[in-house]
Amino acid sequence: MIVTNCRIPDVKLLQERVFRDARGFFLESFNRERLIAAGLPGDFVQDNHSGSVCGVLRGLHYQIRQPQGKLIRVVTGEVLDVAVDVRRQSPTFGQYVSAVLSAKNGLTMWIPAG
């Protein structure tokens, strides 16, 4: 796994190794030990999957009472994913990170709780 640090230090871009051949591809989408080695939590309590048609804008995902980290990957098509630092005490408050996540580039974005 290649881990790229972003302008907001807690947000990371992850690149998994993809094995391609004539049949398609294979990648290990979750490996607890590699996430921990990258400084990310290794335990997840929930896994969601959503689909959107072209042109959809999904809302801000911010939790006050039960903050959750998010590991975001695209399996078909592509999205522009944006993380904004809304932590008032953070030195990067108000800054944002954006990346195109796609089935083709295989990037995953980690957005921490808070």
Secondary structure, 3 states (H helix, E strand, C coil): CEEEECCCCCCEEEECCEEEECCEEEECCCCHHHHHHCCCCCCCCCCCCCCCCCCCCCCCCCCCCCCCCEEEECCCCEEEEEEECCCCCCCCCCCEEEEEEECCCCEEEEECCC
